[in-house]
């Protein structure tokens, strides 16, 4: 009994030892990919070389052999899922692949359930996230990183609209969606997304390309699976789409696999194509591996040229090997156990009971996330999202069937002509001004940056909608001969001539010509792509700018109020209205000053200005005011008085003429009889308001100013304006009309019985409308500015509106125009200068006579010794005033009589 026990004990011990040796001797790793594909052919050989190198390297796995179990997914999600179950059934500890993002989505679900890490070297779909698929690792670059680079490239060249062509699967849809998001961040957009079936043929390609030809953008971003036959570009060349008008950009599917396409002559169809490729540092190990590959190809061991995915596949196998080595060194065991959930599936007839869960999967997952080594592709390390740490991208250009690197892109520093190491660029500011790329040869052989869009050609000219107006046809309408003409049409024609490129177009009338069309509907048709643009008297208002882009306004306008006029009754004090208060005060003061100065100048020589003080005062002021009527009986005698009177009479002539003209204007001017003085009083009243059919005035009054819609009366033409205003609100008419200033000016030029009250209560203008983000809006705005600066815009306006019968704006001021002092200050200054000069000359002459007189008096006083020898100043002034009061004739007699003593002045 004891012997039997010892026998069984050693038997089980030995059996366990043997099993442990077997498990430690070979480790199974699965690989699922499409064998017969551009990526698969290279990846298969690269992974086999990696397994061989690992098993030969004594520094890793400590003698444990790595066994790679490969299964063909056949480019099918269904087959890929079956192959996943097959390799997992063989107790693999990790799965490498798949290359397809769609298959990766499915296998990741299986890997999560059975806790087997999945590492893909080619699945770039950014939605393969660590949150949803915790056992998925991406050993290549995510399309999220690549689409950022592509969006930066598009922004670098200033293109605002692109067309995306993509394969309709997870890889294509999600990649192009991320590009769309990145473009929006840069104020650009993907105008059209054109999809191809996952297994597309030439017919599919032709349909997509033909559909894109009439579209405006000419920048194409191609995001499809590798195609060795380059069918899309070959067909684009046949359709004449590889010319200088086009820009073809490719994501990394093209240039990462281009070396494996074989026939270099096929690169002719790629002339001018620009694309991205992951930048792999040119290390010694990478060059050595390339030499080994060429030797293998020479010996017939491989059939394809090495491409970028070959390097990534090689490094992926080494990533698994390093992780398994750490797993074994830390005492991990490769054990598998059955899942209760899978065993329960037997009850419903699904045979999944043979599948086992990898017990060490979670630990191995942790070790993979800690990977950090230098491989053929550079530093191999995973970030928190379990994606390979982002690297730089090369910008590739096909020139004369050769690939040319014209620059590099880094997420930190943008574009440069030399590779930028990520570790040295984290603090670099990303600025467009600091970025640089080499010269690019675009399709057609041109080196200048293509415009990137074409709007209209002779086969499909631009469709420009023009309102077919029934009223105010001077702005825009269609004649009986089907010719579209008008002021707005002429402005559009002249602006088009200044656009720096050919722009074929045709006018299409909008409206029946019987009534004015709805302008909001016209703008909506531009937004809905019924028209490519709209030219006409289209007001730029808020709700329209939300759906289309407008040019700068070529005509300034705004809403105004029009009311009827009638002659007003003269007021009692209408005669004082021609002058302002200051003008009246200065004029009255001038009369007083002239009266005083003329009296001073004439008092000594003119008997009419002498006599008792009361008489002199009356004479002085009567003379001054009578000059206004030229009826003064007194005549001026002194030369200085005559000089002052000449200037004064000239001043009076101008003043009286101006007064008469102003008073006449006030008495005959037409004043508005309506109590409406502006928009505020109009809203406060209950009067009905007329508006033009089709105008935005209706919406503005009802929705912005909250005027009751029942008060708004639609009017179709100027004749209806006239009738409605003449009838008035009492007879079924309107109290006022609200319309845009340009229409009102035209209306008032024909009907003089009405006028504008108040000021414009909106500020807007007329512009041309184009689809959102259309470059035509910018180019036409520039053209309109040139027209305005050159005077051409004013010439067009005069051609249509400023005719011999053109009248000035009829606006109602708050009060009639009055004459202000500022209009006559020069004349008053001239008169005042002459008056003061005459007075000073008189004063100097009088002082000179007085001095001579006093000298003669002193001589006479010394002879008779009867006069005192001194005098006070007051006495001098008093004597001087008495001297001035003497007639000049008497003074002259004193000077003539030298022997006669002068009379004494007491």
C-alpha positions in Angstrom: 0.0 0.0 0.0 2.8 2.4 0.9 4.6 1.4 -2.3 1.5 2.1 -4.4 1.2 5.5 -2.8 4.8 6.5 -3.6 4.4 5.2 -7.2 1.4 7.5 -7.9 3.0 10.4 -6.1 6.2 10.3 -8.3 4.0 9.7 -11.4 2.0 12.9 -10.9 5.1 14.9 -9.9 6.9 13.8 -13.0 3.9 14.4 -15.2 3.5 18.0 -13.8 7.2 18.6 -14.3 7.0 17.5 -17.9 3.9 19.7 -18.5 5.7 22.7 -17.0 8.6 22.2 -19.3 6.4 22.0 -22.3 4.6 25.2 -21.4 7.8 27.1 -20.7 9.5 25.7 -23.8 7.0 27.1 -26.4 4.7 30.2 -26.2 2.0 30.5 -28.8 1.2 33.9 -30.3 -1.6 34.4 -32.9 -1.4 36.5 -36.0 -4.5 37.3 -38.0 -4.2 39.3 -41.2 -5.0 39.1 -44.9 -2.1 37.2 -46.5 -2.7 38.2 -50.1 -2.7 42.0 -49.6 -0.1 44.8 -50.0 0.3 45.1 -46.3 -0.1 41.4 -45.5 2.6 40.1 -47.9 5.2 42.3 -46.3 3.9 41.9 -42.7 4.0 38.1 -43.0 7.6 38.0 -44.0 8.6 40.7 -41.5 7.0 38.8 -38.6 8.6 35.5 -39.7 12.0 37.3 -39.7 11.2 38.8 -36.2 10.3 35.4 -34.8 13.5 33.9 -36.2 15.6 36.7 -34.7 13.9 36.4 -31.3 14.3 32.6 -31.1 18.0 33.0 -32.0 18.6 35.7 -29.5 19.8 34.2 -26.1 19.2 37.4 -24.3 15.4 37.2 -24.5 12.9 34.5 -23.4 15.7 32.5 -21.8 15.4 29.6 -24.2 11.6 29.7 -24.6 10.6 29.4 -28.2 8.1 31.9 -29.7 5.6 30.2 -32.0 3.6 32.4 -34.4 0.3 30.9 -35.5 -0.9 32.8 -38.6 -4.4 32.8 -39.9 -5.8 34.5 -43.1 -8.6 36.9 -42.5 -9.3 37.2 -46.2 -10.3 40.9 -45.9 -13.6 39.7 -44.2 -14.9 40.6 -40.8 -16.7 37.2 -40.7 -13.6 35.2 -41.6 -11.4 37.3 -39.3 -13.7 36.5 -36.4 -13.6 32.7 -37.2 -9.8 32.9 -37.4 -9.7 34.6 -34.0 -11.6 31.8 -32.4 -9.3 29.3 -34.1 -6.1 30.8 -32.8 -7.5 31.4 -29.3 -8.5 27.7 -29.2 -4.8 27.0 -29.5 -4.1 28.8 -26.3 -2.3 31.9 -27.6 -1.2 34.5 -25.1 -1.5 37.4 -27.5 -2.8 38.2 -31.0 -1.0 40.3 -33.6 -3.1 42.1 -36.1 -5.4 42.5 -37.8 -4.5 45.1 -40.4 -8.1 46.0 -41.1 -9.9 48.4 -38.6 -13.2 46.8 -39.3 -11.9 43.3 -38.4 -10.1 44.8 -35.4 -13.4 46.1 -34.0 -14.8 42.6 -34.0 -11.7 40.7 -32.8 -11.3 43.3 -30.0 -14.6 42.2 -28.6 -13.4 38.6 -28.6 -10.1 39.6 -27.1 -11.8 41.4 -24.3 -14.0 38.5 -23.4 -11.2 36.0 -23.4 -8.6 38.4 -21.9 -6.1 38.0 -24.8 -4.2 41.2 -25.7 -4.6 42.3 -29.3 -1.8 44.3 -30.9 -2.3 45.8 -34.3 0.4 47.2 -36.5 -2.0 48.6 -39.2 -5.5 49.3 -37.8 -5.6 53.1 -37.7 -9.3 53.8 -36.9 -9.2 56.3 -34.1 -12.5 54.9 -32.6 -10.6 51.8 -31.5 -10.2 53.3 -28.0 -8.8 51.9 -24.8 -12.1 52.7 -23.0 -14.1 50.4 -25.2 -11.5 47.9 -26.0 -9.1 47.6 -23.0 -7.2 44.7 -24.5 -6.4 46.5 -27.8 -3.1 48.1 -28.5 -2.2 50.1 -31.6 1.5 49.6 -32.6 1.2 52.2 -35.4 0.0 55.8 -35.7 -3.7 56.6 -35.1 -5.6 58.4 -37.8 -6.4 61.0 -35.2 -2.8 62.1 -35.3 -2.6 61.8 -39.1 -5.8 63.8 -39.7 -4.4 66.6 -37.6 -1.4 66.7 -39.9 -3.6 66.7 -43.0 -5.8 69.5 -41.6 -2.6 71.5 -40.8 -1.4 71.0 -44.4 -4.7 72.2 -45.8 -4.7 75.2 -43.5 -1.0 75.9 -44.4 -2.0 76.5 -48.0 -5.2 78.4 -47.1 -7.8 76.1 -48.7 -11.2 76.5 -47.1 -13.2 73.7 -48.8 -12.2 70.1 -49.6 -13.8 67.0 -51.0 -13.2 63.7 -49.1 -13.1 60.4 -51.0 -13.1 57.4 -48.6 -13.8 53.7 -48.4 -17.2 53.0 -46.7 -16.0 51.1 -43.7 -14.9 51.9 -40.1 -11.5 52.9 -41.3 -12.7 55.2 -44.0 -15.7 56.7 -42.3 -14.1 57.4 -38.9 -10.9 58.7 -40.4 -12.6 61.2 -42.7 -14.9 62.2 -39.8 -11.9 63.1 -37.6 -10.5 65.1 -40.5 -13.7 67.0 -40.8 -13.6 67.9 -37.1 -10.0 69.1 -37.4 -10.8 71.2 -40.5 -13.6 73.0 -38.6 -11.2 74.0 -35.9 -9.2 75.8 -38.6 -12.2 77.5 -40.1 -12.3 75.2 -43.1 -14.7 72.5 -44.0 -15.2 69.3 -45.9 -17.9 70.4 -48.3 -18.6 66.9 -49.7 -17.9 63.4 -48.5 -17.9 60.8 -51.3 -17.8 57.2 -50.3 -16.7 54.1 -52.2 -17.7 50.5 -51.4 -15.2 48.5 -49.4 -14.7 46.3 -52.6 -15.0 49.1 -55.1 -14.5 48.7 -58.9 -13.9 51.0 -61.8 -17.6 51.8 -62.2 -17.8 53.0 -58.6 -14.8 55.2 -59.1 -16.2 56.7 -62.3 -19.5 57.5 -60.6 -17.8 59.3 -57.6 -15.4 61.3 -59.8 -18.1 62.3 -62.3 -20.3 63.4 -59.4 -17.5 65.6 -58.0 -16.7 67.4 -61.3 -19.5 70.0 -61.1 -18.8 70.7 -57.5 -16.8 73.8 -56.6 -13.9 72.6 -54.5 -10.9 71.2 -56.3 -9.0 69.9 -53.3 -9.4 66.1 -52.9 -8.4 64.1 -49.8 -8.3 60.4 -50.7 -8.6 58.0 -47.7 -9.0 54.4 -49.0 -7.3 51.1 -48.6 -4.0 50.4 -50.5 -4.6 49.8 -54.2 -1.6 48.6 -56.1 -3.3 49.4 -59.4 -3.9 53.0 -58.4 -7.3 52.8 -60.1 -8.7 56.0 -58.6 -5.8 58.2 -59.9 -5.7 56.4 -63.2 -9.4 57.1 -63.8 -9.0 60.7 -62.6 -6.3 61.2 -65.3 -8.6 59.8 -67.9 -11.3 62.2 -66.8 -8.9 65.1 -67.1 -8.9 65.7 -63.4 -5.1 65.7 -62.9 -4.7 69.2 -64.3 -3.5 72.4 -62.7 -6.9 73.2 -61.4 -6.9 70.2 -59.1 -5.2 69.3 -55.8 -4.9 65.6 -54.8 -3.9 64.8 -51.3 -3.5 61.3 -49.9 -3.4 60.0 -46.4 -0.7 57.5 -45.5 -2.3 54.5 -47.2 -0.5 55.5 -50.4 3.0 56.4 -49.5 3.4 53.8 -46.7 2.8 51.0 -49.2 4.0 52.6 -52.4 7.3 50.9 -52.4 5.5 47.5 -52.5 3.5 48.4 -55.6 6.3 47.1 -57.9 5.9 48.8 -61.2 7.4 52.3 -61.0 6.0 53.2 -64.4 2.5 53.3 -62.8 3.6 56.3 -60.8 3.0 58.5 -63.8 -0.7 58.8 -62.8 0.5 60.2 -59.4 2.3 63.2 -60.9 1.7 66.1 -58.5 0.0 64.1 -55.8 1.0 65.1 -52.2 0.6 62.8 -49.2 1.8 61.8 -45.7 3.9 59.0 -44.5 5.1 58.2 -40.9 8.6 59.4 -40.4 11.0 56.6 -39.4 14.4 57.7 -38.3 17.2 56.5 -40.6 19.1 54.4 -38.0 21.8 51.8 -38.6 19.4 48.9 -37.5 16.8 50.1 -40.0 19.3 50.3 -42.9 20.6 46.8 -41.9 17.1 45.4 -42.0 16.6 46.9 -45.4 19.7 45.3 -46.7 18.6 41.9 -45.3 15.2 42.3 -47.0 16.8 43.1 -50.4 19.0 40.0 -50.0 15.9 37.9 -49.1 14.2 39.2 -52.2 17.2 38.4 -54.4 17.0 34.8 -53.1 13.3 34.6 -53.7 12.3 34.4 -50.0 10.0 37.4 -50.3 8.1 38.8 -53.3 7.3 42.3 -52.3 9.4 45.4 -51.6 9.7 46.4 -48.0 7.3 49.1 -46.8 6.5 51.1 -43.6 4.1 48.4 -42.3 6.9 45.8 -42.6 8.9 47.8 -40.0 5.9 48.1 -37.7 5.0 44.4 -38.0 8.6 43.5 -37.1 8.6 45.8 -34.0 5.2 44.5 -33.0 6.5 40.9 -32.7 9.4 42.2 -30.6 6.9 44.1 -28.4 5.2 40.8 -27.7 8.5 39.0 -27.1 9.7 41.6 -24.7 6.4 41.5 -22.8 6.4 37.7 -22.6 10.0 37.8 -21.3 9.0 40.2 -18.5 6.0 38.0 -17.8 8.2 34.9 -17.3 10.8 36.7 -15.3 8.1 37.9 -12.9 6.9 34.4 -12.3 3.9 34.5 -14.6 2.2 31.3 -15.7 0.5 30.7 -19.0 -2.6 29.0 -17.8 -6.0 28.9 -19.3 -9.4 28.1 -17.7 -12.9 27.5 -19.0 -15.5 30.2 -18.6 -18.8 29.5 -16.9 -20.5 31.8 -19.4 -19.1 29.9 -22.3 -20.1 26.6 -20.8 -23.7 27.9 -20.5 -23.8 28.4 -24.2 -24.1 24.6 -24.7 -27.6 24.8 -23.5 -28.6 26.9 -26.6 -26.6 24.7 -29.0 -23.5 27.0 -29.6 -20.3 25.0 -29.2 -17.9 27.5 -27.5 -17.0 25.3 -24.6 -13.6 24.5 -25.9 -12.6 28.2 -25.7 -10.6 29.2 -22.6 -9.9 32.4 -20.9 -6.2 33.4 -20.5 -5.7 33.7 -16.7 -2.6 35.9 -17.1 -4.2 38.2 -19.6 -4.6 41.1 -17.2 -1.1 40.9 -16.0 0.3 40.6 -19.5 -1.9 43.6 -20.5 -0.2 45.7 -17.8 3.3 44.7 -19.0 2.5 45.6 -22.6 1.4 49.1 -21.5 4.9 49.5 -19.9 6.7 48.7 -23.2 9.6 51.0 -23.9 12.4 50.0 -26.3 14.0 51.3 -29.5 13.0 49.4 -32.6 13.3 49.8 -36.4 10.5 52.4 -36.3 12.1 54.4 -33.5 10.9 54.5 -29.9 8.3 51.9 -29.2 6.1 53.1 -26.3 2.4 53.3 -25.6 0.5 56.3 -24.2 -2.5 56.2 -21.9 -4.9 55.5 -24.8 -2.7 52.5 -25.7 -1.7 54.0 -29.0 1.9 54.2 -30.1 3.4 57.5 -28.9 2.8 59.8 -31.9 5.7 60.4 -34.2 6.3 62.9 -37.0 5.1 62.7 -40.5 6.9 63.2 -43.8 5.2 65.2 -46.5 5.8 63.4 -49.9 5.4 64.7 -53.4 5.5 62.7 -56.6 7.6 64.5 -59.2 8.7 62.8 -62.4 7.7 59.3 -61.0 9.9 59.8 -58.0 8.9 60.3 -54.4 10.3 63.6 -53.0 10.3 64.5 -49.3 9.4 68.2 -49.2 9.0 68.6 -45.5 8.1 67.2 -42.1 5.3 67.7 -39.7 5.3 67.6 -35.9 2.3 68.1 -33.7 4.3 70.5 -31.6 6.1 72.7 -34.2 4.1 72.2 -37.4 5.9 72.0 -40.8 9.6 72.3 -41.3 12.1 71.3 -43.9 14.1 69.2 -41.5 12.8 66.5 -39.1 11.9 67.8 -35.7 12.4 65.6 -32.8 9.4 65.4 -30.6 11.4 65.6 -27.4 13.0 68.8 -28.5 9.9 70.4 -29.8 7.4 70.4 -27.0 8.0 74.0 -26.1 8.0 75.3 -29.6 5.1 77.6 -30.5 3.1 76.4 -33.5 2.7 79.4 -35.8 1.9 79.5 -39.5 4.5 82.2 -40.0 7.3 80.1 -38.6 6.4 77.0 -40.7 8.0 76.1 -44.0 7.8 73.5 -46.7 9.9 72.8 -49.8 8.7 73.6 -53.3 5.8 71.3 -54.4 5.0 70.3 -58.0 1.3 70.2 -58.3 -0.8 68.3 -60.9 -0.2 69.8 -64.3 3.4 70.6 -63.4 2.8 74.0 -61.9 4.7 75.1 -58.8 2.4 77.9 -57.8 -0.2 77.2 -55.1 -3.5 76.2 -56.9 -6.6 78.2 -56.0 -8.2 75.0 -54.9 -11.7 75.7 -56.2 -13.5 76.4 -59.4 -16.9 78.0 -59.4 -18.6 77.8 -62.7 -17.3 77.0 -66.2 -18.6 77.4 -69.7 -20.3 74.0 -69.5 -22.0 74.9 -66.2 -21.9 78.7 -65.7 -22.8 80.2 -62.4 -26.5 80.6 -61.8 -27.1 84.1 -60.5 -30.7 84.8 -59.4 -32.0 88.3 -60.0 -35.4 89.6 -58.6 -37.9 90.3 -61.4 -39.4 93.4 -59.9 -42.8 94.8 -60.7 -42.1 98.2 -59.1 -39.0 100.3 -58.9 -37.8 98.5 -62.0 -34.8 100.8 -62.3 -33.1 98.5 -59.7 -33.6 95.1 -61.4 -36.2 93.5 -63.6 -36.7 91.4 -66.7 -37.8 93.2 -69.9 -40.3 91.8 -72.4 -37.4 90.7 -74.5 -36.2 88.5 -71.6 -33.2 90.8 -71.0 -32.4 91.3 -67.3 -31.2 94.8 -66.6 -31.1 97.5 -63.9 -28.8 99.4 -61.5 -28.0 96.3 -59.4 -27.3 94.2 -62.5 -24.8 96.8 -63.9 -23.0 96.9 -60.5 -22.7 93.1 -60.6 -21.3 93.2 -64.2 -18.7 95.8 -63.4 -17.7 94.0 -60.2 -17.3 90.7 -62.1 -14.8 92.4 -64.5 -12.6 93.1 -61.5 -12.6 89.5 -60.2 -9.1 88.2 -60.9 -10.2 85.1 -62.8 -12.7 84.1 -65.5 -16.2 83.6 -64.1 -18.8 82.4 -66.6 -22.3 83.0 -65.3 -25.9 83.5 -66.5 -28.7 85.5 -64.9 -31.9 83.8 -63.9 -35.0 85.9 -63.1 -36.8 85.2 -59.8 -40.4 86.2 -59.7 -43.3 86.5 -62.1 -42.9 90.2 -62.8 -46.5 90.9 -61.7 -45.6 91.5 -58.1 -42.3 92.0 -56.2 -40.8 88.6 -55.3 -40.0 87.5 -51.7 -36.4 88.4 -51.0 -36.1 85.9 -48.1 -37.2 83.1 -50.5 -34.5 84.3 -53.0 -31.8 84.1 -50.3 -33.0 80.7 -49.2 -32.7 79.4 -52.7 -29.0 80.5 -52.7 -28.5 78.6 -49.4 -30.3 75.5 -50.9 -28.0 75.5 -54.0 -30.8 76.4 -56.4 -28.8 79.5 -57.3 -25.0 79.9 -56.9 -25.6 83.6 -56.0 -28.1 86.4 -56.1 -27.7 89.9 -57.5 -30.2 92.6 -56.8 -31.5 95.1 -54.3 -31.0 92.5 -51.5 -30.9 94.1 -48.0 -28.2 92.7 -45.7 -30.2 91.8 -42.6 -29.5 89.4 -39.7 -31.7 86.5 -40.6 -30.3 86.3 -44.1 -26.6 86.4 -43.0 -27.2 83.3 -41.0 -27.7 81.2 -44.2 -25.6 82.9 -46.9 -22.5 85.1 -47.2 -22.9 88.7 -48.4 -20.5 91.0 -50.1 -19.7 94.4 -48.7 -22.7 96.7 -49.4 -22.5 98.5 -52.7 -25.4 100.8 -51.7 -26.1 102.2 -48.3 -29.7 102.3 -47.2 -32.1 102.1 -44.3 -35.7 102.3 -43.4 -37.3 105.8 -43.4 -40.8 107.2 -42.9 -42.6 109.0 -45.6 -45.7 111.3 -45.0 -47.7 113.8 -47.0 -47.0 117.6 -47.1 -49.1 120.8 -47.2 -48.5 124.6 -46.9 -48.4 125.6 -43.2 -49.9 128.8 -41.8 -47.5 131.7 -41.0 -47.0 132.3 -37.4 -47.3 135.8 -35.7 -43.5 136.0 -35.2 -42.5 134.5 -38.5 -40.6 137.7 -39.4 -37.9 137.0 -36.7 -37.3 133.4 -37.9 -34.8 134.3 -40.6 -32.1 135.3 -38.1 -30.9 133.5 -35.0 -30.9 135.3 -31.7 -27.1 135.9 -31.9 -27.6 137.3 -35.4 -30.3 139.7 -34.2 -28.2 140.9 -31.2 -25.1 141.6 -33.3 -27.1 143.4 -36.0 -28.8 145.6 -33.4 -25.5 146.4 -31.7 -24.0 147.3 -35.1 -26.7 149.9 -35.6 -25.9 151.5 -32.3 -22.2 151.5 -32.9 -22.6 153.0 -36.4 -24.9 155.7 -34.9 -22.3 156.7 -32.3 -19.3 156.6 -34.7 -21.1 158.6 -37.4 -22.2 161.2 -34.8 -18.6 161.6 -33.5 -17.2 161.9 -37.1 -19.9 164.4 -38.2 -20.5 166.5 -35.0 -17.7 169.0 -35.6 -18.3 169.5 -39.3 -22.0 168.9 -39.9 -24.7 171.2 -38.5 -27.3 168.4 -38.8 -25.5 166.7 -35.9 -25.3 169.7 -33.7 -27.8 171.3 -31.3 -29.3 170.5 -28.0 -28.3 167.1 -26.5 -31.9 165.7 -26.9 -31.9 166.6 -30.6 -28.5 165.2 -31.2 -29.5 161.8 -29.7 -32.6 161.6 -31.8 -30.7 162.6 -34.9 -28.0 160.1 -34.2 -30.2 157.0 -33.9 -32.7 158.1 -36.6 -29.8 158.5 -39.0 -28.5 155.0 -38.2 -31.8 153.1 -38.5 -33.0 155.1 -41.5 -30.0 153.8 -43.4 -31.8 150.5 -43.5 -34.4 152.1 -45.7 -32.1 154.6 -47.4 -34.4 157.5 -46.3 -32.1 159.5 -44.0 -32.3 163.3 -44.5 -28.9 164.0 -43.0 -25.9 163.7 -45.3 -22.4 162.8 -44.2 -19.8 165.5 -44.8 -16.6 164.3 -43.3 -14.4 161.9 -45.5 -14.1 159.4 -42.7 -17.9 159.4 -42.2 -18.4 158.8 -45.9 -16.0 155.9 -45.9 -17.7 154.2 -42.9 -21.1 154.7 -44.6 -20.0 153.0 -47.8 -18.9 149.9 -45.9 -22.0 150.0 -43.7 -24.4 150.3 -46.6 -22.7 147.3 -48.3 -23.2 145.3 -45.1 -26.8 146.3 -45.0 -27.4 145.4 -48.6 -26.1 141.8 -48.0 -28.0 141.5 -44.7 -31.3 142.7 -46.0 -31.1 140.6 -49.2 -30.3 137.5 -47.1 -33.1 138.3 -44.7 -35.6 138.8 -47.5 -34.6 135.5 -49.2 -34.8 133.6 -46.0 -38.2 135.0 -45.0 -39.5 134.3 -48.4 -38.4 130.7 -48.1 -39.9 130.3 -44.7 -43.2 131.8 -45.8 -43.4 129.6 -48.9 -41.7 126.4 -47.7 -43.9 123.3 -47.5 -44.2 121.9 -44.1 -45.5 118.5 -43.2 -49.1 118.4 -42.1 -48.9 115.0 -40.6 -48.5 114.7 -36.8 -45.9 112.0 -37.5 -42.3 113.2 -36.7 -40.5 109.9 -36.9 -40.7 106.2 -36.3 -41.4 106.6 -32.6 -44.5 108.8 -33.0 -45.6 106.5 -35.9 -45.5 103.4 -33.7 -47.2 105.3 -30.8 -50.1 106.2 -33.1 -52.8 103.9 -34.4 -52.4 105.0 -38.1 -52.1 102.3 -40.7 -48.6 101.9 -42.1 -47.8 101.1 -45.8 -44.8 98.9 -46.8 -43.5 97.6 -50.1 -44.4 94.0 -51.0 -41.4 91.7 -50.7 -39.4 94.1 -48.5 -37.9 93.1 -45.2 -39.8 96.2 -43.7 -42.8 94.0 -42.9 -40.8 91.5 -40.9 -38.8 94.3 -39.2 -41.9 96.3 -38.1 -43.8 93.2 -36.9 -41.1 91.2 -35.2 -38.5 93.8 -34.1 -40.7 96.9 -33.4 -43.8 94.9 -32.5 -46.2 96.8 -34.7 -49.5 95.0 -35.0 -49.7 93.2 -38.3 -53.3 94.5 -38.8 -51.8 98.0 -39.1 -49.5 97.0 -42.0 -50.8 97.6 -45.5 -48.9 96.0 -48.5 -48.3 98.3 -51.4 -46.9 97.2 -54.7 -45.6 100.2 -56.6 -45.1 104.0 -56.4 -48.6 104.7 -57.9 -50.1 102.7 -54.9 -47.9 104.7 -52.6 -49.3 108.0 -54.0 -52.9 106.8 -53.8 -52.6 105.4 -50.3 -51.0 108.6 -48.9 -53.6 110.9 -50.6 -56.5 109.0 -49.2 -55.2 109.0 -45.7 -56.2 106.7 -42.9 -59.7 108.1 -42.9 -60.5 107.0 -46.4 -58.8 103.6 -46.5 -55.3 104.8 -47.1 -52.3 105.0 -44.8 -50.9 107.6 -42.5 -47.3 106.9 -43.5 -45.1 104.5 -45.5 -42.0 102.8 -44.2 -39.6 101.7 -46.9 -35.9 101.7 -47.7 -34.2 105.0 -48.4 -33.2 104.1 -52.0 -36.8 103.3 -53.0 -38.1 106.4 -51.2 -35.6 108.7 -53.0 -36.8 107.3 -56.3 -40.4 107.8 -55.3 -39.9 111.4 -54.1 -38.2 112.3 -57.4 -41.5 111.7 -59.1 -44.0 112.7 -56.4 -43.2 116.1 -54.7 -46.2 116.1 -52.4 -44.5 113.9 -49.8 -41.4 114.0 -47.7 -39.2 112.0 -45.2 -39.7 112.7 -41.5 -37.0 112.0 -39.0 -33.9 110.0 -39.7 -33.2 106.4 -41.0 -34.0 104.1 -38.1 -32.0 101.2 -39.4 -28.5 101.1 -40.9 -28.1 98.5 -43.6 -27.1 98.2 -47.2 -27.5 96.1 -50.4 -25.1 93.4 -51.2 -24.8 90.3 -53.4 -25.5 87.0 -51.8 -23.5 83.8 -52.2 -23.4 80.4 -50.6 -21.8 80.1 -47.1 -18.0 80.1 -47.2 -18.0 80.9 -50.9 -14.7 82.7 -51.9 -16.8 84.7 -54.3 -18.1 86.9 -51.4 -14.6 88.0 -50.6 -13.5 88.6 -54.2 -16.6 90.5 -55.1 -16.3 92.6 -51.9 -12.8 93.6 -53.0 -14.2 94.4 -56.5 -16.9 96.6 -55.0 -14.2 98.5 -53.0 -12.3 99.1 -56.2 -15.5 100.4 -57.9 -16.2 102.8 -55.1 -12.6 104.1 -55.0 -12.4 104.6 -58.7 -15.8 106.5 -58.9 -17.3 103.9 -61.1 -20.0 103.0 -58.6 -21.1 106.7 -58.5 -21.2 106.8 -62.3 -23.5 103.8 -62.4 -25.8 105.4 -59.9 -25.9 108.6 -61.9 -26.7 106.6 -65.1 -29.8 105.2 -63.5 -31.1 107.8 -61.1 -29.5 111.3 -61.5 -31.4 112.6 -64.5 -32.4 116.2 -65.4 -35.6 115.8 -63.2 -33.6 114.6 -60.3 -34.4 116.4 -57.1 -32.8 116.7 -53.7 -33.9 114.7 -50.7 -37.0 116.0 -49.2 -36.5 115.8 -45.5 -38.2 117.7 -42.7 -35.9 119.5 -40.4 -36.9 120.2 -36.8 -37.1 123.9 -37.8 -36.6 126.0 -41.0 -33.1 126.9 -42.0 -32.1 130.1 -40.3 -29.2 132.6 -41.0 -26.5 132.2 -38.4 -23.8 134.7 -37.4 -21.2 132.3 -38.6 -22.3 133.0 -42.2 -21.6 136.8 -41.9 -18.8 137.1 -39.4 -16.4 138.0 -42.2 -18.6 140.9 -43.4 -19.1 142.2 -39.9 -15.4 142.0 -39.3 -14.7 144.1 -42.4 -17.2 146.7 -41.4 -15.9 146.8 -37.9 -12.4 147.2 -39.0 -13.2 150.2 -41.2 -15.3 151.8 -38.5 -12.6 151.4 -35.8 -9.9 152.7 -38.2 -12.0 155.8 -39.1 -12.6 156.5 -35.4 -8.9 156.2 -34.5 -7.9 158.4 -37.4 -10.4 161.0 -36.2 -9.2 160.7 -32.7 -5.5 161.2 -33.7 -6.3 164.2 -35.8 -8.4 165.8 -33.1 -5.6 165.2 -30.5 -3.1 166.8 -32.8 -5.4 169.9 -33.2 -5.9 170.0 -29.5 -2.1 169.9 -28.8 -1.5 172.7 -31.3 -4.4 174.6 -29.8 -3.0 174.3 -26.2 0.5 175.4 -27.4 -1.0 178.5 -28.9 -3.0 179.1 -25.8 0.1 178.8 -23.6 1.9 181.4 -25.7 -1.0 183.8 -25.3 -1.1 183.1 -21.6 2.6 183.9 -21.1 2.1 187.3 -22.7 -0.8 188.4 -20.7 0.3 186.6 -17.5 -3.4 186.2 -16.8 -3.5 182.4 -16.8 -2.4 179.9 -14.3 0.7 177.8 -15.2 -0.6 174.4 -14.1 -3.7 172.3 -14.6 -5.0 169.0 -13.2 -5.6 166.0 -15.5 -9.3 166.2 -15.0 -9.2 169.7 -16.2 -7.3 168.5 -19.3 -9.9 165.9 -20.2 -12.7 168.3 -19.6 -11.0 170.9 -21.8 -10.4 168.3 -24.5 -14.1 167.3 -24.5 -15.0 171.0 -24.8 -12.5 171.3 -27.7 -14.2 168.3 -29.5 -17.6 169.9 -29.1 -16.3 173.1 -30.9 -17.0 173.4 -34.6 -14.0 172.7 -36.6 -14.5 175.8 -38.6 -14.1 177.9 -35.4 -10.9 176.2 -34.5 -9.4 176.8 -37.9 -10.2 180.5 -37.5 -8.3 180.6 -34.3 -5.3 179.1 -36.0 -5.5 181.7 -38.7 -5.7 184.6 -36.4 -2.1 184.5 -34.9 -2.3 187.9 -33.3 -5.6 187.3 -31.7 -5.5 185.6 -28.3 -7.5 182.3 -28.2 -10.6 182.2 -26.2 -10.4 180.9 -22.7 -12.0 177.5 -21.9 -13.2 177.3 -18.4 
